Amino acid sequence: MDKKEYIVNQLRRTFNKKYENYCITRIYHLLNRNDVQIITQQMFKREKDKEIALADLYFPQINLSIEIDEPHHFSQKDADRQREQEIKEKKALIDQKLIALGEVIYHDLEIERIDVSKSIEEINSRIDEIISIINKKISELGDEFIPWENCDKTPEDYIKLGEISCRDNVGLHTIQEVSELFNKGYRGTQKCFFSTNDDKFYIWCPKLKLEDTDFIDNHYQNEISLDGKFIYETEKDNDEFYTYERPRERIVFPKYKDETGCWRYKFKGIYRFNKELSDKTKKAVWEKVGETIDLKQYFPSK
């Protein structure tokens, strides 16, 4: 997917919300920058109630969220339609079971709001203010601002960079592409579990669900905590599964749907088996211990 397809798909998400659609499309067109990424309906964890919610518009490079505040005095019909849409969107997230893991924001968001109960002149003036805020934030970052270059990075792109980090939003199309990061090259593989050449790590590409939602109907029933710090692994009809020793750490690339609706394998981090928590929960518990992988060690000749 190129930038054109990415942008039109992001803006299309706002089609059924007329005020949100107006504000977000106006912001994007007035900003007029192809180096700035937008994400509509970005999932984030609310600090006040620890629930997963949706931000109307999110700028990941500057950690800025735009919220479109709908007025309470709109017609009951409009209010009911808005509530139905929000319920539908939230249900869709849970129904997927395979949460867009790398896309849930767990750190605090900076939020700017637009009150669409005001006049069109006031709304447009507020949008102008937000455009100035965005440009100022980018300017203040200086050389630290990382331009949005493309939607689809290849394994070779990351290999050239020399490392991957959870903050890089690394998402690859296939397990084969994941294996290429570690100089394995499993051509056409469907194998979701393999070791690095030095046998130091296992690479794990599981299907995961959010903690406390219904299980996926798989032989291995794996879930991840909302904050991404723990993965809980169980096996059907095997009550002793959690007792097995697992000495090697795992580099985890769960399967998920990204903000464009495409399936990806997202780099989630390095996880280590936690025997104490495993004995306590009766599940094999994996605890996150790292968020960066040095790829240069797998390509000594480069």
Buried (B, 14 or more C-beta within 10 A) or exposed (E): EEBEEBBEBBBEBBEBBEBBBBBBEBBBEBBEBEEBBBBBBBBBBEEEEEEBBBBBBBBBBBEBBBBBEBEEEBEEEEBEBBEEEEEEBBEEBEEBBBBBBBBBBEEEBEEBEBEBEBEEEEBBEBBEEBBEBBBEBBEEEEEEBEEBEEBBBEBEEBBEEEEBBBEBBBBBBBBBBBBBBBBBEBEEBEEBEBBBEEEEBBBBBBBBBBBEBEEBEEEBBBBBBBEBBBBBBBBEEEEEBBEEEBEEBBBBBBBBBBBBEBEBBBBBBBBBBBBEBBEEBBBBBBBBEEBEBEBEBBEEEE
